[in-house]
């Protein structure tokens, strides 16, 4: 199973953008690209996993352990 790499703020933005893209596609303002982009964005926001972030080694997720660890 993949590890979450999308933080809370990133997830909220992805959910809003995905919903907007799907709504615009449903009303005929966007074509098939809107459906695909909206679905992928909505899924990454829902599950907290982004394939592009994984490929690039990015992570916007902060864990409680990272915040609680003492710095040297």
N, CA, C and O atoms as a Maestro MAE file, in Angstrom:
{
 s_m_m2io_version
 :::
 2.0.0
}

f_m_ct {
 s_m_title
 :::
 protein
 m_atom[288] {
  # First column is atom index #
  i_m_mmod_type
  r_m_x_coord
  r_m_y_coord
  r_m_z_coord
  i_m_residue_number
  s_m_chain_name
  s_m_pdb_residue_name
  s_m_pdb_atom_name
  i_m_atomic_number
  :::
  1 25 0.838 -1.175 0.000 1 A "UNK " " N  " 7
  2 3 0.000 0.000 0.000 1 A "UNK " " CA " 6
  3 2 0.887 1.243 0.000 1 A "UNK " " C  " 6
  4 15 1.925 1.281 0.660 1 A "UNK " " O  " 8
  5 25 0.466 2.244 -0.741 2 A "UNK " " N  " 7
  6 3 1.246 3.476 -0.832 2 A "UNK " " CA " 6
  7 2 1.054 4.331 0.415 2 A "UNK " " C  " 6
  8 15 -0.006 4.325 1.041 2 A "UNK " " O  " 8
  9 25 2.100 5.058 0.753 3 A "UNK " " N  " 7
  10 3 2.082 5.947 1.904 3 A "UNK " " CA " 6
  11 2 1.503 7.298 1.490 3 A "UNK " " C  " 6
  12 15 1.803 7.791 0.403 3 A "UNK " " O  " 8
  13 25 0.679 7.896 2.341 4 A "UNK " " N  " 7
  14 3 0.076 9.198 2.044 4 A "UNK " " CA " 6
  15 2 1.170 10.248 1.863 4 A "UNK " " C  " 6
  16 15 2.129 10.299 2.634 4 A "UNK " " O  " 8
  17 25 1.016 11.085 0.835 5 A "UNK " " N  " 7
  18 3 2.005 12.130 0.586 5 A "UNK " " CA " 6
  19 2 1.346 13.479 0.292 5 A "UNK " " C  " 6
  20 15 1.994 14.395 -0.214 5 A "UNK " " O  " 8
  21 25 0.056 13.594 0.612 6 A "UNK " " N  " 7
  22 3 -0.687 14.837 0.391 6 A "UNK " " CA " 6
  23 2 -1.200 15.332 1.738 6 A "UNK " " C  " 6
  24 15 -1.935 14.626 2.428 6 A "UNK " " O  " 8
  25 25 -0.807 16.547 2.107 7 A "UNK " " N  " 7
  26 3 -1.207 17.127 3.385 7 A "UNK " " CA " 6
  27 2 -2.655 17.587 3.391 7 A "UNK " " C  " 6
  28 15 -3.326 17.575 2.359 7 A "UNK " " O  " 8
  29 25 -3.134 17.996 4.571 8 A "UNK " " N  " 7
  30 3 -4.538 18.379 4.741 8 A "UNK " " CA " 6
  31 2 -4.941 19.555 3.859 8 A "UNK " " C  " 6
  32 15 -5.961 19.490 3.174 8 A "UNK " " O  " 8
  33 25 -4.158 20.622 3.869 9 A "UNK " " N  " 7
  34 3 -4.496 21.799 3.057 9 A "UNK " " CA " 6
  35 2 -4.489 21.430 1.577 9 A "UNK " " C  " 6
  36 15 -5.360 21.866 0.824 9 A "UNK " " O  " 8
  37 25 -3.525 20.641 1.163 10 A "UNK " " N  " 7
  38 3 -3.415 20.179 -0.221 10 A "UNK " " CA " 6
  39 2 -4.640 19.338 -0.590 10 A "UNK " " C  " 6
  40 15 -5.165 19.458 -1.697 10 A "UNK " " O  " 8
  41 25 -5.093 18.492 0.331 11 A "UNK " " N  " 7
  42 3 -6.264 17.648 0.088 11 A "UNK " " CA " 6
  43 2 -7.513 18.494 -0.117 11 A "UNK " " C  " 6
  44 15 -8.302 18.223 -1.022 11 A "UNK " " O  " 8
  45 25 -7.699 19.512 0.712 12 A "UNK " " N  " 7
  46 3 -8.881 20.372 0.594 12 A "UNK " " CA " 6
  47 2 -8.885 21.078 -0.759 12 A "UNK " " C  " 6
  48 15 -9.917 21.154 -1.424 12 A "UNK " " O  " 8
  49 25 -7.738 21.587 -1.154 13 A "UNK " " N  " 7
  50 3 -7.634 22.265 -2.450 13 A "UNK " " CA " 6
  51 2 -7.933 21.294 -3.586 13 A "UNK " " C  " 6
  52 15 -8.647 21.639 -4.528 13 A "UNK " " O  " 8
  53 25 -7.393 20.090 -3.503 14 A "UNK " " N  " 7
  54 3 -7.625 19.080 -4.542 14 A "UNK " " CA " 6
  55 2 -9.100 18.693 -4.624 14 A "UNK " " C  " 6
  56 15 -9.633 18.504 -5.717 14 A "UNK " " O  " 8
  57 25 -9.755 18.576 -3.478 15 A "UNK " " N  " 7
  58 3 -11.180 18.235 -3.477 15 A "UNK " " CA " 6
  59 2 -12.004 19.348 -4.123 15 A "UNK " " C  " 6
  60 15 -12.934 19.072 -4.882 15 A "UNK " " O  " 8
  61 25 -11.671 20.588 -3.828 16 A "UNK " " N  " 7
  62 3 -12.402 21.719 -4.413 16 A "UNK " " CA " 6
  63 2 -12.159 21.815 -5.922 16 A "UNK " " C  " 6
  64 15 -13.102 21.997 -6.692 16 A "UNK " " O  " 8
  65 25 -10.904 21.693 -6.343 17 A "UNK " " N  " 7
  66 3 -10.576 21.788 -7.766 17 A "UNK " " CA " 6
  67 2 -11.178 20.613 -8.536 17 A "UNK " " C  " 6
  68 15 -11.710 20.795 -9.631 17 A "UNK " " O  " 8
  69 25 -11.097 19.419 -7.972 18 A "UNK " " N  " 7
  70 3 -11.672 18.240 -8.623 18 A "UNK " " CA " 6
  71 2 -13.171 18.367 -8.804 18 A "UNK " " C  " 6
  72 15 -13.711 18.024 -9.856 18 A "UNK " " O  " 8
  73 25 -13.846 18.866 -7.762 19 A "UNK " " N  " 7
  74 3 -15.290 19.073 -7.852 19 A "UNK " " CA " 6
  75 2 -15.617 20.128 -8.907 19 A "UNK " " C  " 6
  76 15 -16.567 19.966 -9.674 19 A "UNK " " O  " 8
  77 25 -14.843 21.194 -8.946 20 A "UNK " " N  " 7
  78 3 -15.055 22.251 -9.938 20 A "UNK " " CA " 6
  79 2 -14.874 21.716 -11.365 20 A "UNK " " C  " 6
  80 15 -15.693 21.989 -12.243 20 A "UNK " " O  " 8
  81 25 -13.806 20.961 -11.588 21 A "UNK " " N  " 7
  82 3 -13.560 20.399 -12.923 21 A "UNK " " CA " 6
  83 2 -14.671 19.448 -13.360 21 A "UNK " " C  " 6
  84 15 -15.109 19.484 -14.510 21 A "UNK " " O  " 8
  85 25 -15.123 18.602 -12.444 22 A "UNK " " N  " 7
  86 3 -16.198 17.663 -12.788 22 A "UNK " " CA " 6
  87 2 -17.505 18.396 -13.053 22 A "UNK " " C  " 6
  88 15 -18.259 18.017 -13.950 22 A "UNK " " O  " 8
  89 25 -17.780 19.445 -12.276 23 A "UNK " " N  " 7
  90 3 -18.990 20.239 -12.479 23 A "UNK " " CA " 6
  91 2 -18.943 20.945 -13.834 23 A "UNK " " C  " 6
  92 15 -19.929 20.957 -14.571 23 A "UNK " " O  " 8
  93 25 -17.799 21.526 -14.152 24 A "UNK " " N  " 7
  94 3 -17.660 22.213 -15.442 24 A "UNK " " CA " 6
  95 2 -17.777 21.224 -16.601 24 A "UNK " " C  " 6
  96 15 -18.321 21.567 -17.651 24 A "UNK " " O  " 8
  97 25 -17.277 20.015 -16.423 25 A "UNK " " N  " 7
  98 3 -17.390 18.992 -17.466 25 A "UNK " " CA " 6
  99 2 -18.840 18.540 -17.625 25 A "UNK " " C  " 6
  100 15 -19.310 18.327 -18.743 25 A "UNK " " O  " 8
  101 25 -19.540 18.398 -16.517 26 A "UNK " " N  " 7
  102 3 -20.930 17.949 -16.556 26 A "UNK " " CA " 6
  103 2 -21.843 18.977 -17.225 26 A "UNK " " C  " 6
  104 15 -22.856 18.620 -17.825 26 A "UNK " " O  " 8
  105 25 -21.478 20.250 -17.118 27 A "UNK " " N  " 7
  106 3 -22.292 21.303 -17.732 27 A "UNK " " CA " 6
  107 2 -21.840 21.641 -19.151 27 A "UNK " " C  " 6
  108 15 -22.388 22.552 -19.771 27 A "UNK " " O  " 8
  109 25 -20.851 20.921 -19.669 28 A "UNK " " N  " 7
  110 3 -20.420 21.095 -21.043 28 A "UNK " " CA " 6
  111 2 -19.387 22.180 -21.261 28 A "UNK " " C  " 6
  112 15 -19.062 22.491 -22.407 28 A "UNK " " O  " 8
  113 25 -18.860 22.765 -20.199 29 A "UNK " " N  " 7
  114 3 -17.856 23.813 -20.345 29 A "UNK " " CA " 6
  115 2 -16.467 23.244 -20.620 29 A "UNK " " C  " 6
  116 15 -15.622 23.929 -21.196 29 A "UNK " " O  " 8
  117 25 -16.227 22.011 -20.218 30 A "UNK " " N  " 7
  118 3 -14.957 21.330 -20.471 30 A "UNK " " CA " 6
  119 2 -15.246 19.988 -21.136 30 A "UNK " " C  " 6
  120 15 -16.348 19.453 -21.020 30 A "UNK " " O  " 8
  121 25 -14.269 19.461 -21.819 31 A "UNK " " N  " 7
  122 3 -14.424 18.185 -22.502 31 A "UNK " " CA " 6
  123 2 -13.940 17.017 -21.648 31 A "UNK " " C  " 6
  124 15 -14.000 17.051 -20.419 31 A "UNK " " O  " 8
  125 25 -13.462 15.991 -22.334 32 A "UNK " " N  " 7
  126 3 -13.023 14.761 -21.670 32 A "UNK " " CA " 6
  127 2 -11.839 15.003 -20.740 32 A "UNK " " C  " 6
  128 15 -11.691 14.317 -19.728 32 A "UNK " " O  " 8
  129 25 -10.998 15.973 -21.080 33 A "UNK " " N  " 7
  130 3 -9.862 16.299 -20.216 33 A "UNK " " CA " 6
  131 2 -10.308 16.782 -18.850 33 A "UNK " " C  " 6
  132 15 -9.654 16.505 -17.844 33 A "UNK " " O  " 8
  133 25 -11.414 17.500 -18.809 34 A "UNK " " N  " 7
  134 3 -11.973 17.955 -17.536 34 A "UNK " " CA " 6
  135 2 -12.461 16.798 -16.687 34 A "UNK " " C  " 6
  136 15 -12.280 16.792 -15.469 34 A "UNK " " O  " 8
  137 25 -13.080 15.817 -17.331 35 A "UNK " " N  " 7
  138 3 -13.543 14.626 -16.612 35 A "UNK " " CA " 6
  139 2 -12.353 13.865 -16.015 35 A "UNK " " C  " 6
  140 15 -12.360 13.491 -14.843 35 A "UNK " " O  " 8
  141 25 -11.339 13.648 -16.848 36 A "UNK " " N  " 7
  142 3 -10.172 12.881 -16.397 36 A "UNK " " CA " 6
  143 2 -9.418 13.638 -15.310 36 A "UNK " " C  " 6
  144 15 -9.109 13.073 -14.260 36 A "UNK " " O  " 8
  145 25 -9.123 14.910 -15.554 37 A "UNK " " N  " 7
  146 3 -8.413 15.721 -14.567 37 A "UNK " " CA " 6
  147 2 -9.190 15.861 -13.268 37 A "UNK " " C  " 6
  148 15 -8.618 15.767 -12.182 37 A "UNK " " O  " 8
  149 25 -10.488 16.085 -13.381 38 A "UNK " " N  " 7
  150 3 -11.323 16.217 -12.193 38 A "UNK " " CA " 6
  151 2 -11.363 14.941 -11.372 38 A "UNK " " C  " 6
  152 15 -11.269 14.979 -10.146 38 A "UNK " " O  " 8
  153 25 -11.502 13.818 -12.050 39 A "UNK " " N  " 7
  154 3 -11.555 12.534 -11.347 39 A "UNK " " CA " 6
  155 2 -10.226 12.222 -10.658 39 A "UNK " " C  " 6
  156 15 -10.210 11.806 -9.499 39 A "UNK " " O  " 8
  157 25 -9.116 12.421 -11.365 40 A "UNK " " N  " 7
  158 3 -7.807 12.151 -10.762 40 A "UNK " " CA " 6
  159 2 -7.524 13.076 -9.579 40 A "UNK " " C  " 6
  160 15 -7.003 12.646 -8.550 40 A "UNK " " O  " 8
  161 25 -7.876 14.348 -9.741 41 A "UNK " " N  " 7
  162 3 -7.663 15.316 -8.667 41 A "UNK " " CA " 6
  163 2 -8.533 14.988 -7.458 41 A "UNK " " C  " 6
  164 15 -8.068 15.054 -6.320 41 A "UNK " " O  " 8
  165 25 -9.783 14.638 -7.701 42 A "UNK " " N  " 7
  166 3 -10.700 14.292 -6.626 42 A "UNK " " CA " 6
  167 2 -10.233 13.024 -5.894 42 A "UNK " " C  " 6
  168 15 -10.301 12.955 -4.667 42 A "UNK " " O  " 8
  169 25 -9.768 12.040 -6.637 43 A "UNK " " N  " 7
  170 3 -9.278 10.806 -6.015 43 A "UNK " " CA " 6
  171 2 -8.019 11.041 -5.188 43 A "UNK " " C  " 6
  172 15 -7.892 10.495 -4.092 43 A "UNK " " O  " 8
  173 25 -7.087 11.846 -5.696 44 A "UNK " " N  " 7
  174 3 -5.864 12.107 -4.929 44 A "UNK " " CA " 6
  175 2 -6.182 12.897 -3.667 44 A "UNK " " C  " 6
  176 15 -5.532 12.703 -2.640 44 A "UNK " " O  " 8
  177 25 -7.169 13.782 -3.727 45 A "UNK " " N  " 7
  178 3 -7.579 14.513 -2.542 45 A "UNK " " CA " 6
  179 2 -8.295 13.630 -1.530 45 A "UNK " " C  " 6
  180 15 -8.140 13.805 -0.322 45 A "UNK " " O  " 8
  181 25 -9.071 12.691 -2.026 46 A "UNK " " N  " 7
  182 3 -9.820 11.789 -1.147 46 A "UNK " " CA " 6
  183 2 -8.899 10.816 -0.417 46 A "UNK " " C  " 6
  184 15 -9.046 10.610 0.787 46 A "UNK " " O  " 8
  185 25 -7.960 10.223 -1.130 47 A "UNK " " N  " 7
  186 3 -7.113 9.192 -0.547 47 A "UNK " " CA " 6
  187 2 -5.779 9.711 -0.018 47 A "UNK " " C  " 6
  188 15 -5.070 8.985 0.677 47 A "UNK " " O  " 8
  189 25 -5.427 10.959 -0.338 48 A "UNK " " N  " 7
  190 3 -4.190 11.555 0.171 48 A "UNK " " CA " 6
  191 2 -2.931 11.016 -0.484 48 A "UNK " " C  " 6
  192 15 -1.843 11.100 0.085 48 A "UNK " " O  " 8
  193 25 -3.080 10.466 -1.677 49 A "UNK " " N  " 7
  194 3 -1.930 9.904 -2.393 49 A "UNK " " CA " 6
  195 2 -1.876 10.520 -3.785 49 A "UNK " " C  " 6
  196 15 -2.863 10.488 -4.521 49 A "UNK " " O  " 8
  197 25 -0.732 11.077 -4.144 50 A "UNK " " N  " 7
  198 3 -0.546 11.679 -5.462 50 A "UNK " " CA " 6
  199 2 0.586 10.947 -6.182 50 A "UNK " " C  " 6
  200 15 1.712 10.895 -5.686 50 A "UNK " " O  " 8
  201 25 0.288 10.390 -7.337 51 A "UNK " " N  " 7
  202 3 1.281 9.664 -8.117 51 A "UNK " " CA " 6
  203 2 2.414 10.554 -8.599 51 A "UNK " " C  " 6
  204 15 3.571 10.135 -8.612 51 A "UNK " " O  " 8
  205 25 2.091 11.776 -8.995 52 A "UNK " " N  " 7
  206 3 3.117 12.707 -9.459 52 A "UNK " " CA " 6
  207 2 4.058 13.061 -8.308 52 A "UNK " " C  " 6
  208 15 5.273 13.123 -8.494 52 A "UNK " " O  " 8
  209 25 3.495 13.293 -7.117 53 A "UNK " " N  " 7
  210 3 4.335 13.568 -5.952 53 A "UNK " " CA " 6
  211 2 5.276 12.389 -5.691 53 A "UNK " " C  " 6
  212 15 6.446 12.591 -5.368 53 A "UNK " " O  " 8
  213 25 4.775 11.172 -5.827 54 A "UNK " " N  " 7
  214 3 5.602 9.982 -5.610 54 A "UNK " " CA " 6
  215 2 6.758 9.930 -6.607 54 A "UNK " " C  " 6
  216 15 7.895 9.644 -6.231 54 A "UNK " " O  " 8
  217 25 6.466 10.205 -7.872 55 A "UNK " " N  " 7
  218 3 7.507 10.183 -8.902 55 A "UNK " " CA " 6
  219 2 8.581 11.240 -8.658 55 A "UNK " " C  " 6
  220 15 9.764 11.004 -8.906 55 A "UNK " " O  " 8
  221 25 8.161 12.407 -8.169 56 A "UNK " " N  " 7
  222 3 9.096 13.512 -7.943 56 A "UNK " " CA " 6
  223 2 9.711 13.513 -6.545 56 A "UNK " " C  " 6
  224 15 10.590 14.325 -6.254 56 A "UNK " " O  " 8
  225 25 9.256 12.610 -5.683 57 A "UNK " " N  " 7
  226 3 9.784 12.544 -4.323 57 A "UNK " " CA " 6
  227 2 9.282 13.672 -3.430 57 A "UNK " " C  " 6
  228 15 9.953 14.040 -2.466 57 A "UNK " " O  " 8
  229 25 8.116 14.224 -3.737 58 A "UNK " " N  " 7
  230 3 7.552 15.311 -2.945 58 A "UNK " " CA " 6
  231 2 6.600 14.770 -1.886 58 A "UNK " " C  " 6
  232 15 6.060 13.672 -2.016 58 A "UNK " " O  " 8
  233 25 6.406 15.560 -0.837 59 A "UNK " " N  " 7
  234 3 5.506 15.167 0.237 59 A "UNK " " CA " 6
  235 2 5.015 16.429 0.939 59 A "UNK " " C  " 6
  236 15 5.820 17.152 1.526 59 A "UNK " " O  " 8
  237 25 3.722 16.708 0.891 60 A "UNK " " N  " 7
  238 3 3.168 17.866 1.595 60 A "UNK " " CA " 6
  239 2 2.498 17.453 2.892 60 A "UNK " " C  " 6
  240 15 1.868 18.273 3.560 60 A "UNK " " O  " 8
  241 25 2.630 16.199 3.247 61 A "UNK " " N  " 7
  242 3 2.022 15.653 4.454 61 A "UNK " " CA " 6
  243 2 2.987 15.796 5.626 61 A "UNK " " C  " 6
  244 15 4.156 15.423 5.528 61 A "UNK " " O  " 8
  245 25 2.493 16.333 6.723 62 A "UNK " " N  " 7
  246 3 3.312 16.408 7.935 62 A "UNK " " CA " 6
  247 2 2.719 15.464 8.968 62 A "UNK " " C  " 6
  248 15 1.514 15.482 9.220 62 A "UNK " " O  " 8
  249 25 3.559 14.651 9.554 63 A "UNK " " N  " 7
  250 3 3.077 13.697 10.551 63 A "UNK " " CA " 6
  251 2 3.352 14.211 11.952 63 A "UNK " " C  " 6
  252 15 4.226 15.052 12.162 63 A "UNK " " O  " 8
  253 25 2.602 13.696 12.893 64 A "UNK " " N  " 7
  254 3 2.757 14.095 14.292 64 A "UNK " " CA " 6
  255 2 4.151 13.750 14.792 64 A "UNK " " C  " 6
  256 15 4.723 14.502 15.580 64 A "UNK " " O  " 8
  257 25 4.707 12.631 14.352 65 A "UNK " " N  " 7
  258 3 6.035 12.213 14.788 65 A "UNK " " CA " 6
  259 2 7.099 13.196 14.338 65 A "UNK " " C  " 6
  260 15 8.030 13.482 15.090 65 A "UNK " " O  " 8
  261 25 6.977 13.726 13.111 66 A "UNK " " N  " 7
  262 3 7.953 14.698 12.615 66 A "UNK " " CA " 6
  263 2 7.915 15.968 13.446 66 A "UNK " " C  " 6
  264 15 8.960 16.554 13.730 66 A "UNK " " O  " 8
  265 25 6.716 16.404 13.842 67 A "UNK " " N  " 7
  266 3 6.575 17.634 14.602 67 A "UNK " " CA " 6
  267 2 7.011 17.488 16.057 67 A "UNK " " C  " 6
  268 15 7.415 18.470 16.680 67 A "UNK " " O  " 8
  269 25 6.934 16.274 16.607 68 A "UNK " " N  " 7
  270 3 7.277 16.034 18.009 68 A "UNK " " CA " 6
  271 2 8.733 15.667 18.220 68 A "UNK " " C  " 6
  272 15 9.204 15.672 19.357 68 A "UNK " " O  " 8
  273 25 9.457 15.351 17.159 69 A "UNK " " N  " 7
  274 3 10.838 14.901 17.339 69 A "UNK " " CA " 6
  275 2 11.742 16.095 17.697 69 A "UNK " " C  " 6
  276 15 11.613 17.176 17.122 69 A "UNK " " O  " 8
  277 25 12.656 15.882 18.653 70 A "UNK " " N  " 7
  278 3 13.569 16.974 19.036 70 A "UNK " " CA " 6
  279 2 14.578 17.221 17.931 70 A "UNK " " C  " 6
  280 15 15.055 16.281 17.295 70 A "UNK " " O  " 8
  281 25 14.902 18.480 17.704 71 A "UNK " " N  " 7
  282 3 15.902 18.785 16.680 71 A "UNK " " CA " 6
  283 2 17.267 18.928 17.328 71 A "UNK " " C  " 6
  284 15 17.392 19.396 18.460 71 A "UNK " " O  " 8
  285 25 18.287 18.516 16.589 72 A "UNK " " N  " 7
  286 3 19.655 18.552 17.121 72 A "UNK " " CA " 6
  287 2 20.378 19.769 16.691 72 A "UNK " " C  " 6
  288 15 21.540 19.956 17.050 72 A "UNK " " O  " 8
  :::
 }
 m_bond[287] {
  # First column is bond index #
  i_m_from
  i_m_to
  i_m_order
  :::
  1 1 2 1
  2 2 3 1
  3 3 4 2
  4 3 5 1
  5 5 6 1
  6 6 7 1
  7 7 8 2
  8 7 9 1
  9 9 10 1
  10 10 11 1
  11 11 12 2
  12 11 13 1
  13 13 14 1
  14 14 15 1
  15 15 16 2
  16 15 17 1
  17 17 18 1
  18 18 19 1
  19 19 20 2
  20 19 21 1
  21 21 22 1
  22 22 23 1
  23 23 24 2
  24 23 25 1
  25 25 26 1
  26 26 27 1
  27 27 28 2
  28 27 29 1
  29 29 30 1
  30 30 31 1
  31 31 32 2
  32 31 33 1
  33 33 34 1
  34 34 35 1
  35 35 36 2
  36 35 37 1
  37 37 38 1
  38 38 39 1
  39 39 40 2
  40 39 41 1
  41 41 42 1
  42 42 43 1
  43 43 44 2
  44 43 45 1
  45 45 46 1
  46 46 47 1
  47 47 48 2
  48 47 49 1
  49 49 50 1
  50 50 51 1
  51 51 52 2
  52 51 53 1
  53 53 54 1
  54 54 55 1
  55 55 56 2
  56 55 57 1
  57 57 58 1
  58 58 59 1
  59 59 60 2
  60 59 61 1
  61 61 62 1
  62 62 63 1
  63 63 64 2
  64 63 65 1
  65 65 66 1
  66 66 67 1
  67 67 68 2
  68 67 69 1
  69 69 70 1
  70 70 71 1
  71 71 72 2
  72 71 73 1
  73 73 74 1
  74 74 75 1
  75 75 76 2
  76 75 77 1
  77 77 78 1
  78 78 79 1
  79 79 80 2
  80 79 81 1
  81 81 82 1
  82 82 83 1
  83 83 84 2
  84 83 85 1
  85 85 86 1
  86 86 87 1
  87 87 88 2
  88 87 89 1
  89 89 90 1
  90 90 91 1
  91 91 92 2
  92 91 93 1
  93 93 94 1
  94 94 95 1
  95 95 96 2
  96 95 97 1
  97 97 98 1
  98 98 99 1
  99 99 100 2
  100 99 101 1
  101 101 102 1
  102 102 103 1
  103 103 104 2
  104 103 105 1
  105 105 106 1
  106 106 107 1
  107 107 108 2
  108 107 109 1
  109 109 110 1
  110 110 111 1
  111 111 112 2
  112 111 113 1
  113 113 114 1
  114 114 115 1
  115 115 116 2
  116 115 117 1
  117 117 118 1
  118 118 119 1
  119 119 120 2
  120 119 121 1
  121 121 122 1
  122 122 123 1
  123 123 124 2
  124 123 125 1
  125 125 126 1
  126 126 127 1
  127 127 128 2
  128 127 129 1
  129 129 130 1
  130 130 131 1
  131 131 132 2
  132 131 133 1
  133 133 134 1
  134 134 135 1
  135 135 136 2
  136 135 137 1
  137 137 138 1
  138 138 139 1
  139 139 140 2
  140 139 141 1
  141 141 142 1
  142 142 143 1
  143 143 144 2
  144 143 145 1
  145 145 146 1
  146 146 147 1
  147 147 148 2
  148 147 149 1
  149 149 150 1
  150 150 151 1
  151 151 152 2
  152 151 153 1
  153 153 154 1
  154 154 155 1
  155 155 156 2
  156 155 157 1
  157 157 158 1
  158 158 159 1
  159 159 160 2
  160 159 161 1
  161 161 162 1
  162 162 163 1
  163 163 164 2
  164 163 165 1
  165 165 166 1
  166 166 167 1
  167 167 168 2
  168 167 169 1
  169 169 170 1
  170 170 171 1
  171 171 172 2
  172 171 173 1
  173 173 174 1
  174 174 175 1
  175 175 176 2
  176 175 177 1
  177 177 178 1
  178 178 179 1
  179 179 180 2
  180 179 181 1
  181 181 182 1
  182 182 183 1
  183 183 184 2
  184 183 185 1
  185 185 186 1
  186 186 187 1
  187 187 188 2
  188 187 189 1
  189 189 190 1
  190 190 191 1
  191 191 192 2
  192 191 193 1
  193 193 194 1
  194 194 195 1
  195 195 196 2
  196 195 197 1
  197 197 198 1
  198 198 199 1
  199 199 200 2
  200 199 201 1
  201 201 202 1
  202 202 203 1
  203 203 204 2
  204 203 205 1
  205 205 206 1
  206 206 207 1
  207 207 208 2
  208 207 209 1
  209 209 210 1
  210 210 211 1
  211 211 212 2
  212 211 213 1
  213 213 214 1
  214 214 215 1
  215 215 216 2
  216 215 217 1
  217 217 218 1
  218 218 219 1
  219 219 220 2
  220 219 221 1
  221 221 222 1
  222 222 223 1
  223 223 224 2
  224 223 225 1
  225 225 226 1
  226 226 227 1
  227 227 228 2
  228 227 229 1
  229 229 230 1
  230 230 231 1
  231 231 232 2
  232 231 233 1
  233 233 234 1
  234 234 235 1
  235 235 236 2
  236 235 237 1
  237 237 238 1
  238 238 239 1
  239 239 240 2
  240 239 241 1
  241 241 242 1
  242 242 243 1
  243 243 244 2
  244 243 245 1
  245 245 246 1
  246 246 247 1
  247 247 248 2
  248 247 249 1
  249 249 250 1
  250 250 251 1
  251 251 252 2
  252 251 253 1
  253 253 254 1
  254 254 255 1
  255 255 256 2
  256 255 257 1
  257 257 258 1
  258 258 259 1
  259 259 260 2
  260 259 261 1
  261 261 262 1
  262 262 263 1
  263 263 264 2
  264 263 265 1
  265 265 266 1
  266 266 267 1
  267 267 268 2
  268 267 269 1
  269 269 270 1
  270 270 271 1
  271 271 272 2
  272 271 273 1
  273 273 274 1
  274 274 275 1
  275 275 276 2
  276 275 277 1
  277 277 278 1
  278 278 279 1
  279 279 280 2
  280 279 281 1
  281 281 282 1
  282 282 283 1
  283 283 284 2
  284 283 285 1
  285 285 286 1
  286 286 287 1
  287 287 288 2
  :::
 }
}
